[in-house]
Amino acid sequence: MPMWVEPMKTLLVADVPPETDKDHWAFEIKWDGVRTLAFHNGKLFRLFSRNHLESTFRYPELAELGRALGHRPAILDGEIIAVDEKGNPDFSTLQKRMNVTRPTAVEKAAREIEISFIIFDVLYLDGRDLRKVLWEQRRERLETLASLLPPMCRLSPVQLGSRHHNHGGEEMLEVARQKGLEGIVGKKIDAIYEAGERSGSWVKIKLVQRQELVIGGWVPEVSQDGKLRLDHIGALILGFYEPGGKRFHLAGAVGTGFTNESSRAMVERLKPLATQESPFHEETEMRKFRADIHWVKPRVVVEVEYRRWPVGGLMHQSAYKGIRTDKSAKDVVRELPT
């Protein structure tokens, strides 16, 4: 059984891919959570984020999945989510689980915030490596586990595309639109699991424009009476890397979406990363702020929602959604739909 598998990646596309004689698709909801791989060797159950950080301790209730699998070794790919009052996946709610570390805080968060593990793939089961098996056959193997799953675990619903008409993808996209969800994911049913690759066999169609970005600086908040609040975020200066992680480019700034708690916590997280010079490759050209920019080493990844981001320009009408501890900074590149 492999000790680690690099998660397969999705390619951002502008439209639902068409069904052809060669390409047949299956569609799922794009879950607004944290990508998680579950490893169970028949005795030990462990959870890992997509950048190979263990998160087992953060979700103690998911140990029940390991007990349900019993002596059957398995590697499962999925997404941990939390839901809002409408029952929709909500990344802001999940933040209260995915970033806690102290045992007492983990126990408290587990009591107060319910999570689910949405499983969409099986990579290893009963002594067999399934990564070279086609998606359709892997899905059949995955569905044999459905009756074993504990209440907080479930399979991601799938809608197959209709040949030449592709109603499956369009219908699921419309459901996502009506529910205010982020979008959908399409998977070629005759594709193997390409670990670590973004080949186009898995694609995502977004209804909400979201992007992971890296903090390169921050501006303290200035109150209405002109007082500087050095313990609160006024704005984050954000950027992204070129593929390969060499140059760091400016994306824009975000100044909304913070609570008092998240604002103070962000300042404490950024203080040790302070640096004298801008980390951006180009000269920083953006609107003037009421306070000086505090530059930081680009290490902290966040998720941002935005309305518009023209090619060659900066983001417009952006809002902070939360910290992403499950992705390395140098893996953050700008996603443009093909």
C-alpha positions in Angstrom: 0.0 0.0 0.0 1.5 3.4 -1.0 2.5 5.6 1.9 1.5 8.8 0.0 -0.4 9.7 -3.2 -0.3 13.1 -4.7 -3.9 14.2 -5.2 -5.0 14.5 -8.9 -5.8 18.1 -9.9 -8.7 19.7 -11.8 -8.3 22.1 -14.8 -10.4 25.2 -14.8 -12.6 25.5 -17.9 -15.1 28.1 -19.1 -17.9 25.7 -20.1 -19.3 22.3 -19.4 -17.3 19.9 -21.6 -19.4 18.4 -24.5 -20.1 14.7 -24.8 -18.5 13.1 -27.9 -18.0 9.6 -29.2 -14.6 9.7 -27.5 -15.2 11.7 -24.4 -17.9 10.7 -21.8 -18.1 12.6 -18.6 -19.4 12.2 -15.0 -20.3 15.3 -13.0 -20.2 16.1 -9.3 -20.7 19.2 -7.1 -17.6 21.2 -6.4 -17.5 21.0 -2.6 -16.4 24.2 -0.8 -14.1 22.4 1.7 -10.6 21.1 2.2 -9.2 18.3 0.0 -8.4 15.3 2.2 -6.9 11.8 1.6 -7.8 9.1 4.1 -5.2 6.3 4.6 -6.2 3.1 6.4 -3.7 0.2 6.5 -6.1 -2.2 8.3 -5.0 -0.9 11.7 -4.0 2.7 11.6 -6.3 5.4 10.2 -4.8 8.8 9.1 -6.0 11.9 7.3 -3.7 14.1 5.2 -4.2 17.4 3.4 -3.2 17.8 -0.3 0.2 19.2 0.8 0.9 16.1 2.9 0.2 17.6 6.3 -1.5 15.3 8.7 -4.9 16.4 9.9 -6.2 13.3 11.7 -6.2 15.1 15.1 -8.4 17.9 13.9 -11.3 15.6 13.0 -11.5 12.9 15.7 -15.0 11.8 14.7 -13.7 10.5 11.4 -11.8 7.8 13.3 -15.2 6.0 13.0 -14.5 5.6 9.2 -11.3 3.6 10.1 -13.3 1.4 12.4 -15.9 0.8 9.7 -13.3 -0.3 7.2 -12.0 -2.8 9.8 -9.1 -4.8 8.4 -9.6 -3.7 4.8 -6.7 -1.4 3.7 -7.9 1.6 1.7 -7.0 5.0 0.4 -9.9 7.3 -0.1 -9.9 10.8 -1.8 -12.5 13.3 -0.8 -13.4 16.7 0.7 -14.1 17.6 4.3 -16.9 20.2 4.5 -19.0 22.1 7.0 -22.4 23.5 6.2 -24.2 26.8 6.9 -27.8 27.2 8.2 -29.1 26.5 4.7 -27.3 23.2 4.5 -24.8 24.4 1.9 -21.0 23.9 2.1 -19.5 26.9 3.8 -15.7 27.4 3.9 -15.9 30.1 6.6 -17.6 27.7 9.0 -15.0 25.0 8.2 -12.2 27.5 9.1 -13.2 27.0 12.8 -12.2 23.4 12.5 -9.4 23.2 10.0 -7.1 25.7 11.8 -7.3 24.7 15.4 -4.4 22.8 17.0 -4.7 22.7 20.8 -6.4 19.5 22.0 -9.0 21.4 24.1 -9.8 23.7 21.2 -10.2 20.7 18.9 -12.6 19.0 21.3 -14.7 22.1 21.7 -14.8 22.7 17.9 -15.8 19.1 17.3 -18.8 19.5 19.7 -19.9 22.8 18.1 -19.3 22.4 14.4 -20.4 19.3 12.5 -18.3 18.2 9.5 -18.8 15.6 6.8 -16.3 13.7 4.7 -17.5 13.6 1.1 -15.7 10.8 -0.6 -15.4 10.8 -4.4 -12.6 8.3 -5.3 -10.9 5.2 -4.1 -7.2 4.7 -4.9 -6.4 1.5 -3.1 -8.7 -1.2 -1.7 -8.2 -4.7 -0.4 -4.6 -5.0 -1.4 -5.1 -3.6 -4.9 -3.7 -0.3 -6.3 -6.6 1.2 -8.3 -4.8 4.3 -9.7 -4.4 2.7 -13.2 -8.1 1.6 -13.1 -10.6 3.7 -15.1 -12.8 6.1 -13.2 -16.0 4.2 -14.0 -14.6 1.0 -12.5 -13.1 2.9 -9.5 -16.6 4.4 -8.8 -18.1 0.9 -8.9 -15.6 -0.2 -6.3 -16.2 2.9 -4.2 -20.0 2.3 -4.2 -19.4 -1.2 -2.6 -18.3 0.7 0.5 -21.4 2.9 0.7 -23.3 0.6 3.2 -20.3 0.6 5.5 -19.8 4.4 5.9 -20.6 6.1 9.2 -23.1 8.9 9.3 -20.6 11.7 8.8 -19.2 10.1 5.7 -21.0 9.8 2.3 -20.2 9.4 -1.4 -20.3 12.4 -3.6 -23.4 12.2 -5.8 -22.7 11.7 -9.5 -24.6 12.7 -12.6 -23.5 11.1 -15.9 -23.5 13.1 -19.1 -25.9 12.2 -21.9 -24.1 11.4 -25.1 -24.1 14.3 -27.6 -26.4 16.4 -25.3 -24.5 16.5 -22.1 -27.7 17.1 -19.9 -25.9 15.6 -16.9 -23.4 18.5 -16.6 -25.8 21.2 -17.5 -28.4 20.0 -15.1 -25.9 19.7 -12.2 -24.6 23.1 -13.0 -28.1 24.5 -12.8 -28.7 22.8 -9.5 -25.4 24.4 -8.2 -26.5 27.8 -9.5 -29.9 27.6 -7.8 -28.3 26.6 -4.5 -25.6 29.2 -4.7 -22.8 26.7 -4.8 -19.3 27.3 -6.2 -19.7 25.1 -9.3 -19.2 21.6 -10.5 -16.4 19.1 -11.4 -16.4 16.9 -14.6 -14.4 13.7 -14.8 -13.8 11.5 -17.9 -15.2 8.1 -17.1 -12.4 6.3 -19.0 -9.6 8.2 -17.2 -7.1 6.7 -14.8 -6.1 8.6 -11.6 -3.2 10.8 -12.6 -1.6 11.6 -9.3 -0.4 15.2 -9.0 -1.4 16.0 -12.6 -3.7 18.6 -14.1 -4.2 16.8 -17.4 -7.8 17.9 -18.3 -9.3 14.5 -17.5 -10.8 16.3 -14.4 -12.2 19.8 -15.0 -14.0 22.4 -12.9 -16.6 24.9 -14.0 -17.0 27.8 -11.5 -20.1 29.8 -10.9 -18.4 31.8 -8.1 -15.0 33.3 -8.9 -12.6 32.1 -6.2 -8.8 31.9 -6.1 -6.1 30.9 -3.7 -3.5 33.7 -3.3 -0.5 34.4 -1.1 -0.1 37.3 1.2 2.9 39.6 0.3 2.0 42.4 2.7 -0.7 44.0 4.9 -2.0 47.4 5.9 -3.1 48.2 9.4 -6.7 49.3 9.9 -7.3 53.0 10.4 -10.4 53.9 12.4 -12.9 56.7 11.2 -11.3 59.1 13.6 -7.8 58.4 12.1 -6.4 56.2 14.8 -4.0 53.4 13.6 -5.0 49.9 14.8 -1.8 47.8 14.5 -3.6 44.7 15.8 -6.2 44.7 13.0 -6.0 44.1 9.2 -7.1 47.0 7.0 -6.1 45.2 3.8 -4.0 42.3 2.6 -1.7 42.7 -0.4 -2.0 39.5 -2.4 0.0 37.7 -5.1 0.6 34.5 -7.0 3.6 32.6 -8.4 4.5 31.8 -11.9 4.4 28.1 -12.6 7.5 26.6 -11.1 7.4 29.1 -8.2 10.1 31.5 -9.4 8.5 35.0 -9.7 5.9 36.4 -7.4 3.3 38.7 -9.0 0.8 41.2 -7.6 -2.9 40.2 -7.7 -4.4 43.1 -5.8 -5.7 43.8 -2.3 -8.5 42.6 -0.2 -10.0 44.6 2.7 -13.4 43.0 3.4 -14.5 39.6 4.9 -12.6 39.8 8.2 -14.1 39.4 11.7 -12.4 41.0 14.7 -11.1 37.6 15.7 -9.8 36.6 12.3 -8.3 40.0 11.8 -6.3 39.9 15.0 -5.3 36.3 14.4 -4.0 37.2 10.9 -1.8 40.0 12.3 -0.2 37.5 14.8 0.4 35.0 12.0 2.1 37.7 9.8 4.3 39.3 12.4 7.1 36.7 12.3 7.2 36.9 8.5 8.0 40.7 8.4 10.5 41.9 5.8 11.8 45.2 4.7 11.3 44.8 1.0 8.4 44.0 -1.3 8.3 40.4 -2.3 6.7 41.1 -5.6 8.6 40.8 -8.9 7.2 44.0 -10.3 6.9 47.4 -8.7 3.8 47.5 -6.6 1.2 49.7 -8.3 -2.1 50.0 -6.5 -4.4 52.4 -4.8 -3.0 54.5 -1.9 -3.8 53.3 1.6 -4.3 55.3 4.8 -1.4 53.5 6.4 2.0 52.1 5.3 2.2 48.6 3.9 4.0 46.1 6.1 5.7 43.7 3.7 6.0 40.0 4.6 7.6 36.9 3.2 5.1 35.2 0.9 4.2 32.1 3.0 0.6 32.4 4.0 -2.1 31.1 1.5 -5.6 32.5 1.7 -8.8 32.1 -0.4 -10.4 35.1 -1.9 -13.7 35.6 -3.8 -13.8 38.3 -6.4 -16.1 39.8 -9.1 -13.7 40.7 -11.8 -10.0 40.2 -12.6 -8.9 41.4 -16.1 -5.8 39.8 -17.6 -2.9 42.1 -16.9 -4.8 44.0 -14.2 -5.7 43.6 -10.6 -8.7 42.0 -8.9 -11.8 44.0 -8.3 -14.4 43.7 -5.5 -12.7 41.0 -3.6 -13.5 39.5 -0.2 -11.4 37.4 2.1 -12.8 33.9 2.8 -10.2 32.2 4.9 -6.7 30.7 5.4 -5.6 27.7 3.3 -3.1 25.7 5.3 -3.6 22.7 2.9 -1.6 24.3 0.0 2.0 25.4 -0.3 2.6 29.0 -1.3 4.7 28.3 -4.3 2.0 26.0 -5.7 -0.4 29.0 -6.0 -0.6 30.2 -9.6 -3.3 32.2 -11.3 -6.0 29.9 -12.7 -7.4 31.0 -16.1 -10.2 29.0 -17.7 -9.3 27.1 -20.9 
